[in-house]
Amino acid sequence: MPNTPIIQLLEENELNVSALYALYAQKIPAKCTFWNQLSREEISHAASIKNDCLGLNLEQAIAENNFSRGIITYVMDFVLAEIERAQNNAVSHFDALNTALRIERSMLEKKCFDIFAPTNITLKELFEKLNTETEQHTKVLTEELKRFN
């Protein structure tokens, strides 16, 4: 992972979040549609990253620093731990919502899409789009949590 370009780590993280949400869909059948929709949107984010990076030098696509790599690693480690936890334990919709909110908010609060300095305009636009969609996920999850309480 230390030699993996940041942009690839971001794509991988989106796929990991998608896998977590898909796992929630399996574990919480009553909310399968809700979680599958979020999972598909995360797959779409990963596809956008992959497609927008075609033909780019991935090592140079983002001006890297230890801080940016540390943030994405922190979020990835958390998501992977939550996947393992969900695989091995029962998961309530309430707990899944709180975990998903924590993930989505951490991406916003840590400004994951803002601190990475893309070296091309297409990636800058992509990050703005991903930030907007992450804000939308936070809103959807918050509204669902309010309905749940």
N, C-alpha and C positions, 0 to 999 in steps of 0.2 A: 504493500500500500504506500510506502514512502516514495516510491518512484512512479506511482500512478498519477497521471495528470489530474489536477483538481476538477476539471470539467467532467472527466470520467467518474470521479468520486461522486459528483453531484448527480449524475445520471444513475449511478448505482444506488445512491440513497433514495432517489425517487422510486426505483424498483423495489427496494426494501420496504418502504412505506406502503407501497401498493400490496406487497405480499402480506404485510401485517393487517391491512384493511380487509384483504381477501380472507385471511384467517379468521378475522372477526365475523365476516359474513358466514363462514362455516360454523363457527362456535355459537353464533347468536341467530338462529334461523328466523326468528320473528323480525329481525332487522337486516335480513340478508340483502334486500334491495338497496337499502341505505348504504351499507358498507361496500357492496359491489360497485355502486356508482362512484364512491370516493376512490376505490381501488382503480377503476378504469381511468379516472382523471389523473391519478398519479402515473399510470402507464403512459398516458398522453404527454405528461410533463417530460418523462424520460425520453419518449420518442422525439419530442421537440428539441431537447438537448442534443440528441444523437443527430437528427436531421440538420440542425443549424450548425453543427460542427463538421459536417462533411467537407473534406477538402482543406480544413484548417490544420495548422500545426498545433496539436493539442497541448504540447508542452508550453507553447507561447500564447495560447488562447486566453489565458488569464494570468495577469501579473501576480505571481504567487509570493506569499510570505508565510512564516510559521504560524501566525495568528489565524489566517484563513484556513490552512490545512488543519489546525487544531480544532477549529469550530466544526468543520464538516466531519472530522473524525469523532468528535464528541457526540454529535447528533447520530451518526451512523452506529456507534457503539450502543447508544441508548435504544435505537430502533431494533437492532439485532437482539439485544437482551429482552426486549418486549416480545419479539417473535418467539423466542425460546420459552419465555414465561407463558405466553398464550398457547403454545403447542403442548405444554405440560400441565396446564391447569384450566379449570373452568374460568370463563370470562363473562362478567355481567356487562350489559349494555352501558351501564353507568360507568364502570371502570374503563371500558373501551373508549367511551367518549372523553373521559378525563385524560387518558393516555394520548389519544389523538390530538386533543387540544394542546397538551404539553408539547408534542412534537411540532405541530403547526405554529404555535406561538413561539417556540424556541427558534424556529427558522426566521420569524419576523423580528423577535426581540434581539436576536444576535445579528440581525440584518444580513443574513447569509447571502441574500441576492444583491445586497448593496455593497458589502465590503470587498467582494471579488471585483477586481478591476479588469473587465474584459478588454481585450486589445482590438476588438472590431465592433462595429455598430450593430451588426446582426445579433451578436451575443448580448450587447447592452439592451437591445429591445427585448430579447428573450428573457433576460433577468427581470426586466420591468413587468413583463407578462406573467412570469412565474410568481413574482411578489404579489401581484394583483390577485392571482388565482389562489395563492396561499391565504391571503386576507379573506377571500370568499369562503375557503374551507373553514377558517376560524369562525366566520359568521354562521355558517351552516351548522357546525358542531355546537356552537354556543346556543343557537336556537333549539336544536334537538335536546340539549341538556336542560334548557328551560322547560320544554314540554315534558321531559322525563321527571322533573322534580314536582 
